[in-house]
Amino acid sequence: MTASTALPSSFPRVWMITGASRGIGARIAEAALAQGDAVVATARDAASIEKRLGPSDALLPVALDVTDEAQARHAVGAALERFGRIDVLVNNAGYGLLGAVEESTADEVLRLFDTNVFGLLHVTRAVLPAMRARRAGHVINISSLGGVRSSAGFGVYCATKFAVEGLTEALHAELAPLGIHATAVQPGYFRTEFLDGASLAVAPRLLDDYAASAGAVREAARRINLNQPGDPVRLAQAVMKLVASRTPPLRLPLGTDTLQTIADTHAFVAQETAQWRAVAASTDFPVQEREQAQALSAG
């Protein structure tokens, strides 16, 4: 049975969630299943999904390495064949890289972008044709507090999340006229396995000059692991409310730490912009020259 001939699903919503075998992805999948929705849950190891979520007629575990574009298309095809549609895509698959920018090797950087950015693009491009055909859907990209502000020790990881932010903002503008929503969810520090070895790579190269910056962050990460302030069950419920909204936001910050980061970042930008406003404004052509140029172009 192909996507075009699949029977309409009787489930209120059909979700496709990447990286669904643990962490935030698993919590969102559990919440969606609990409210009676269907979930296409993907991970590199499909067996790990059923082990975590349990067997259910509403659950379709699919093996997916998001860095493989052909696998992404196959996974979407399996989802459409089983349920006939995808209402919500949650791009959650990803991992972190802890280390100073200079300490991170080219291979480590490429692998991180391949998963966190290009993998997100592979899955999104595979899902969007079906959403466009129905003129309905919601693309949720899991960003981060690190997509709001970068920090020492997480510079490369934050760069991937800055990319996710930019892609989501463009998708929001491109898809809104088609009846499709796009939202970047920005979690702060939540008590998941993110800081464990399975979800966080650590650059093996250590440079003494970064001991007080990136090195201090390494130590802080060890202390905060499994003591983060955010509750992942409450995060999942927030995502349920997001999807239920008729007017979902472009960005949804989650956690008081993210809210504080946004406030601090806005204050810093405002202060620095005010300090350098004269220099910034000095780079325009003088007003008279602009008016002459406009008159010439109009004539």
N, C-alpha and C positions, 0 to 999 in steps of 0.2 A: 504494500500500500504506500503510495507516494504522498508527499505533503499536500498535493492538490486534491487527493481523493480520500485523505484521512477523515474519519468521522469527527465531527465537532466534539470537543471535550466537554464533559458535564461538570468539570471542576470550575469554581468561580474564577480562579486565575491559574495560569501555568507559568512557573518560574524556571529559569535556567540560571544556575549558580555555579561559577567556577571556583575551584579551590574549596570544595564543600566537605572535605573529610575531617576538617578540624577548624578550630578558631572561629572567627567571625562567620565564615561561610557556613560552617556546620550549624551555628546558632540560628542563622537566618533560615536555613533549610528546615530546622526543627520547628521554628515558629510558623513558617508557611504551611507545613504539613499539619500542625496542630489546629490551624484555623480552617482546614478542609481544602487547601489548595493542592495542586499537583506540583512536583518538583523534579526537574531534570538536574541531577547533582553530578558534577564532574570533578575528577581528580586524576592524577597520573595513575593511581591504582584504584580501579573501580571497586574492588573487593573491600577496600577500606571504608567506602561510603556506606555500604549496607551494614558493615560491622558497627559503624558509629550510629547510623540512623535507624537500622532495623528494616526488615522487609515490609513492603507496603505496595498496594496496587497504585497508589498515588506517587510512588517514587520510581524514577528511572535512573539508576546509576550508569554513568558513561565514562569510560577511560578517555582522558584528554590531557595531552601535553599542549598547553596553549601556545607554545613556541612553534608548533607544527600547524601551518595554515590548513593543510589538507585534513588533518584530524579535526580541526575546528569545524570545517564544513561538514564532515561526516557526523560529528556530534549533533550539530543543528539538524541535519537530515533525520537522525534517529529520533530527536525530540519531536519534530513535526510529524513523523510517521506514527509515533505513539499517541501524541495528544492533539495534533492538528494545528497547533498554534503555540506561540511563545508570547506571553503578555509582559513579562518582566525579565530582563537580563541583568544579573548582578555580576559584574566583572570584579571578582574578589581575589583571584589567584595572584600571588605575588610573594615576595620575601624581602627582607632587609639586608643591608650591607653596612657593617660597622667598621669604620676606619677613616682616617683622614683622607682627603682627596688625593694627596700625593702618595699615600700608602696603598691605595687601591690600584691594582694592576689593570691593564687594558682588557685582559680576558674577563676579569671580575666585573668590570663596568659593562662590557658587552653582554655578558650573561644576564646581568640585572635588567638592563634595558630590554633585552630580548623577551624576558618574562613580563615585567611590570608594564611595559609600554607597547611593544610590538605584539605581544600575546593578547593584550586587551584589544588591539586593533584587529587582529585576526578574527577573534570571536565576534566582535561588534559588526564587522563587515559581513560575516556569515549570517548573522541574525537579522540585520536590517532589511533585506529584501522582503522577508515574510511580514515584518512589521509595516513596511511601506505599503505592501499589498492590502493590508487590512486598515491602513491609516489609524493605527492604534499601537500602543506599546510604551514601555518605560525602560530606558537604559540607565542603570545605576552603576556608577564607577566608584569603587572604594578608593578614595584618596587617603588623606592623613592630615594630622596636625602639621606634619612635615611638608604638606602641599601648601600650607599657609606661610610658613617661615622655615628656612633652612637652619641647620645648626652644625657646629663642629662635630665631627665623628659620624655624621649621617648625611654628609653633603651629596654623595652620589645617589643614595636612596631618595633623598628629598628632591633631587633633580628629576627622578622618574615621576615623582608625585606632582611636581610642577608641570611636567608634560601631561599628566592625566588631567590636571586642572584646565590646561589650555585646550586639550582635545574636547573635554566635556563642555566647555563654554561654547566652542564652535558647533558641536553637535546640538546643543540647546537651540542655537539660532537656526541651524539648518533643518532640524526635525520638527520644531514647533509648528511651522505651517502645514506639516503633514499629519498633525494630530499625535505626534510621538513626543514624550517627555525625556529629558536627560538631566540627571542630577549627579553631582559629585558629593559623596558622603565623606565627611572629614572627621574620623574618629581620633580622639586623643589616645592616652595610654589606657588600654583595657586589659583586664586580667585574662589573657589568652596565652597561647603558646608562642606568640610572636617573638619574644626575646629568647626562646629556646633555640637549640642548634638546628632543629628541623626547619625553622622559618627565618633564621638570622645567620647570615654568613659573616664571618669576622676576617678582615684582611690580616693575613699572617705577618705582613711586614710591619715592624714597629720602628718608628723614628723618634729618637729622644726629644727632638725639638717640639714635638706635638704632645708631649706627656701632659702638659697642663691644659690642653684643649681637648683633642680627640681622645687622649689617654684617660682623662678624667671622665669622659662620657662612657668609655668602656667600663670603668669601675662602677659608675652610676647604674648602667644597664644591668649589671650583675645584681646589684642591691634591690633594684625595683622589680626584677623578674618575679612574677606571680604575686606581687604586692601592688599592682597598678590600681588606681582609684576607680576605673570604669568597670561597670558590670556588663558583660557581654550579653546576658539575657535581656537586660533593659535596652541595650543597643538594638537587638533584634526586634523588640517591640516597637522601637522608634522607627525602624525601617518598615514595619507593617503599617504604621500610621502614615508614613511618607507615601507608600504606594496607594493607600486608600484615599489620599487627598485628590481633589479634582484640580487643584492648582499647586502642584508640587514645586518646590524651590529649585533654583539652579544649584545652590549649595546648601547642604545640611551639616553644620558643625555638631558633633556629638561629644559631650563631656565638658565639664567646667574648665578643664585645662585648655581645650581648644578655644573656648570662648574667651579666656584670658589672653591666649596667644593672639587672637584676632584683634582684640582691643589694644594690646601692646604694639602690634605691628602697625595698626592704623595710626597710633599716636607717634610712633617713630617716623613713619613716612611723612606725616604732616609736619613734624618738627624739622626734619631734614629738608623737605621741599621748601619750607618757609625760609630756611637759612640760605639756600642756594637758588631762590626764585629769580633774583636779578640776573645771575649768570645764565640760568636756563632760558629766560626770556630774551637775553641779549643775542641769541643765535638766529632770530628771525630777521628777514630783510626789513629795513626801515619801512614805516607805514606808507610813505610817499612812493617808494619803489614798488611796494606791493600793489598799490592802487594803479600805478602806471602799467605794471605787468598784467593786471586784471583787465585794464582797458584795452591793451594790445591784443590779449587773447580773445576778448569779446568782439573786437573789430575784425 
